[in-house]
Amino acid sequence: MPYKIGTKQTTRMVEQQIAERVLVAKDADPRITGKIIDLCAEAGVEVEWIESMEILGETCGIDVGAAMAAMIPDE
């Protein structure tokens, strides 16, 4: 399943009701993650916590850490 990575992309996918699940790194800044958690709750999107930004980045296939990513359907 493809990912949209980063705060802006993830937020956009949830707002447009495209995201099937949102992955959030436990060590990401709570000021950033709090907003997406609330948005997901409003939109009924499941949130999955990932141990670290580094692991989330690896999960998404990138060489840097990521605070959050949206899982989206195959296009």
N, C-alpha and C positions, 0 to 999 in steps of 0.2 A: 504494500500500500504506500502510495507517495506521501510525502510530508511537505508542509509549508512551514518554514523555520523562521523563528524570530517573533518579537512582540507584535510588530505591525501586521505581518502576514497572518499570524495566528488570530489576532483580534479580528481582522477582516474576514477570515474564513468562518469564525463563529458568528459574527454579525450577519453574514450572508447565508447562514444556515447550511454551509457546505461541510464544516468539520464534523467528523464522526466521533472523534475522541481528541482530547488535548493532553499532551504530555508536558509535565512541568518538573523542572529540576528542583530538588529539595534545597539546594544551596544557592538558588537564585535570589536576587533582591526581593524581599516581600512587598516592597512598594510597587514593584512591577507585577509580580505574580498575583497579588491580591486582587487587582483589577480584572485579570483574566479569569480567576476563580469565580468572582461574582458574576461576570458575564456568562460563564459556562452554566452556572446555577440557574440564571434567568432563562437561558436558551435550552436547558435540558441536555447539555453536552457533558458526557462523562469525562472526568479528569483522572489521569493516571500519574502518580508521583514516581519520578525517576531519581535514583540515589544522588546523582551529581550532574552538573552542566557538562562535564567531560563525557560521561557515559551517554547522556542524551545526544550530544554531538556525534559520537560514534554510532549510535543507533540510527541517526538520520543520514549517516554516510558522509559527514563533513569532518574536517581536520581540526576544528575549533569547538569550544564549548557552546552550548545553546541553553538559554533560559527556558524556552518553551517551543513547542512545535504542534501543529495541527495535523492529524491524520485525515486525509481526504480520500474520496473514492477514486479509483482508477478512471482516467478520462477516456 
